[in-house]
Each structure stands twice: as C-alpha cells, then as structure tokens.
Amino acid sequence: MQKKCRCCGNLIDGKPILEYHDMPGVAQNFPDRYSLERDQGIQLKIYQCQNCGLIQLLDDPVSYYRDVIRASAVSEEMKAFRSVYFKDFVDKYHLNGKKVVEIGTGKGEFLSLMRLAGVQAFGIEHCKESVAECNKSGLNVFEGYLEQADYEIPQAPFDGFFIMNFLEHIPEPNVFLQGICNNLAENAAGLVEVPNTDMILNNLLFSEFMLDHLMYFTKDTLTHLLEQNGFEVLECNSVWHDYCLAAVVRKRSPMDLTGFYARQNEITRQIHEFIDSNAAHGRKTAAWGAGHQALAVMALADLKGKIEFVVDSAVFKQNRYTPGTHIPIVSPDVLSERQSEIGVVLIMAASYSDEVARIVREKYENMAVGILRDDGIEEVNRYERKDM
C-alpha cells in the first residue's frame, strides 16, 4: 500500500476519514460457485490528502484496472444523452472531421457515438477481447495502455480526446494524463468525465466507495489534477443526473514570449544610441543602479566596455563588480570625484530612478542623463559642449 497522495505526492500518514469492513473486494468479475470460498470481504480505508484535498484509497488497484468494463452504457437513455453531449462538444470546439481519441474504449459503446458526431474516431483499450470486438464492428481501436508519459498512441497527434469514467481507476493519474497530453496536437480539446464526489458528499452516499475507484474527485480536486498535468480547464459541470463531473479541457500551449526578444533588441538599440550620441569629445558613461534588473540589462544589452563604472548607494555592493559583465560598482562620491571625465549617466534604478535623476541634474548640470523606462530610454538632460 502506498503512502503518498496519488495527485500531489504529499505524504499521507494520518487516520482514514472513513473505514468500512467486509466490503466487496471487486465490483466486476464476480465469483462463481467454484470460487466462493476464496472470496473474502475487505477492509476499505478512505483517506484525504491534507495538501490538495483529494479523497482516495491507498490500496493497490484491482487486477483489471486497465480494462474498461461498462454495464449501463448501452441503455437507450444513455445513448440519447451521449449523442447530444458529444455533438455539442464536437461543434463547440470545432472538431468536425478531425482526429479524436477515446482513452479507455471498452467495447466501443461511446466511441461509436462520437464517430456519429462527425469526427475521425480512434480509441485505445487494454483488453484484447474488447479491442477485437471494436475492430470487428469497424471501429479504429488500438490495444494498449498509457503506462508511461512517453507512450505513443498510433495515429497521434490527436485534435481531441475523451475519457469517460475511467480516470478514477488509474493508480498513477499524473503519468497517465501526461501520456494523454503528449499524444495531442497543440490546443487540442478534451472531455474528462468522472463520478461526482461533490454529489456523494452532499447526499451522504456511503455505498459509492469501492476498491475499483481509487480516487474520488470533487470539482476542485479534478481541476487541480488536470491543471498540474498540462491542461487548462475551460469548464467543469455536473452531468447525467449529477452523477458525473465533466471537465472540458484544452492542452496548455507554451506562452509566446518572443515579444521579450523584440523588446530586448529595441532597448539595446536605444541604450547604445543614447551612449554613443551623448558621449561626445571623449566623455565616458556611468550607470546608476546595481539592482537585479539593471544587472540583467547590462548583460543582455552587452554594455561591458560601454560603461566605466556603476554607481550604487548600497554600501555592501560598493567595491565589487557586476556579475557576468564585471563592471566596477562604486559609491556616489566617485561620480563627484570623476565628473570631469564622465559626461553621461544612464540611470537604471527602477522605482528610485526619478529621485536619482533629480540628484544628478542638480549636482551635475552639464551631464547627459537618461532614465531606463520599461519601454525605452527617456532623456531628461543632454550633454552640451561649452566651447572655450
């Protein structure tokens, strides 16, 4: 029996929140008269993670946890509900004609309805007999199970996926969901359905706990699990007489931060232009400010060799050097001592920049001053040569 939360990995060492005795050991594969003597009731302990809140069992899964076994999926009411449900999903997320995979297909009860909704329907199922039955009926189903995050499903990447009341059986949900995510195209949409533990809790449905279901998801804990495994949860609602939670998700895409490079290049251009145009007649440039932003700008704008020294009022930084660029850091007194050779001051002091600019303008009136703002250089004083 494991001791860590299946979702967040937090150590679970407290007492169970529920404990039942002589419970059925399985919800499928019922014993026949020849195996009755071997069938024993089990002790069922239900825990809650104090970190993420997930209600769960810490037991090993049942032997058939990789197989999807459905008994009620073929009812006429269920068929009618799923047909509309899947069609709405396909239309809303523009999946018509695109590749969609069901994770845990069983005998194809739901996959056939998803195909009727207008997608190229594929499935993956562990049970060999179920796969054979699906393929015999013309469904594209592959035999397999997402045991590792790098598992490759044939025909991947897919534009969408769905997993219907199967996730709660999985002993390692993080690996399983990462495996799904890695088989999806960018911005792929998904439909994840699990039993609704919010309803179980609200209605005190004590009989809903069983060894087959290792996890009991509320809206919050389902959202948390999905979000930590590469998905953005677009909506999460109760469906099918409140018995199920249905989360619609989208594969999270990496943020497009290329604008940072463009801003860096523009700031670099402006800094170099400011220094070059103002440092006339051999006058040198000093910077003011050795905070983390200034240090980054000096490195990324390649200011080594362009700046004589950096002024900073923090005593513990003085008489040291800027990391990476190795520019000397000095006290403000040094600027006074060397003002005859310094003609340009580039202020990079963040929220203190305006205060520093006032000091420099008042004390060194014949010195070019520029403030580095978020969007570029603001020149507040320009060096003008006074001919003798």
Secondary structure, DSSP 8 states (H G I E B T S, - for coil): ---B-TTT--B--S--SEEEEEE-S-SSS---TTTGGG---EEEEEEE-TTT--EE--S---TTTTS---SSTTSHHHHHHHHHHHHHHHHHTT-TTSEEEEES-TTSHHHHHHHHTTSEEEEEES-HHHHHHHHHTT-EEEE----STT---TT--EEEEEEES-GGG-S-HHHHHHHHHTTEEEEEEEEEEEE-HHHHHHTT-GGG--TT--EE--HHHHHHHHHTTTEEEEEEEEETTTTEEEEEEEE------HHHHHHHHHHHHHHHHHHHHH-GGG-EEEEE--SHHHHHHHHHTT-TTT-SEEE-S-GGGTTEE-TTT--EEE-HHHHHHTTTTEEEEEE--GGGHHHHHHHHHHH-TTSEEEEEETTEEEEEE-------
